[in-house]
Amino acid sequence: MEHGTLWGHGAYLGPDYSAQYLHRLAEISRDTLARIRFSQSYATLLSGPAFGIAEEVRRDLKMNRYEPATRKC
């Protein structure tokens, strides 16, 4: 089996599992927040609340959690 970006080859040799994982993580995170805050799935939200949820998930996933003093995340 060829592993795509898992071994540093991009998607030339197989599926890009890292991109697929990040996409799925964002979908699950949006839906989870929508269910917690609005008691409905992300897909059924109006555009305003959906935009807010999507932005929060985007900021959370892009947040740099590295601590230079401890050299840990």
N, C-alpha and C positions, 0 to 999 in steps of 0.2 A: 504494500500500500504506500502511495506517495502522500506526503503530508503538507504540502503547500508552505505557508509562512511558519509553520511550527519549526521547520528546519532552516528558515532563512531564504527560501527560494521564491518568495512571492507566491502568486497563484499559478505559476507556470506548470507545476507538476501535480497539482491536486487542489482540492477546495481550500479556501482561505478560512481556516477555522477561527482565527483570532477576530477577523471582521464579523464573521457570523455570530460569534459569541457576544461581541460588543453590541451588535444590533439587537440580539435577543435580550440581553441584559437591559437595554434601554426600553424595549417593549414591556418587559415584565415590571420594571420600575415604574413606568408611567401608569400601567394598569393598577398596580398595587397602591400607589398614591391616590389615584382617582377613587378607588374603592374605599380607602380609609377616609378621605375628605368628603366625598360626594355620594358614597354608597351606590356607585354605578361604575361600569367599565369605562376606560378611557375612550373607547370608540364611540360611546353614546354621549359624551360631554359636548356642550356647546363650545364654540370656538374660543371664547374668552378664558374659561376655566382650563380648557385643553391646552391653550398656549402657555398659561401659567405653570401647569404641571410639566409640560415639555421643557420649558426653560429651567425649572428647578432641577429636573433630572439631568439636563445638559450641564449645568453648573456643577452638580454633585459629581458627575462622572469625570469632568475635566479638572476638578480640584487637585492641586498638588499637595499631597499629604506628607511629603518628605521633610524630615526634621534634620537639618545639617548638624546640629549639636550632637544628636544621638545616632545619626546616620541610619535612621529607621523611618518607616512610614507610619 
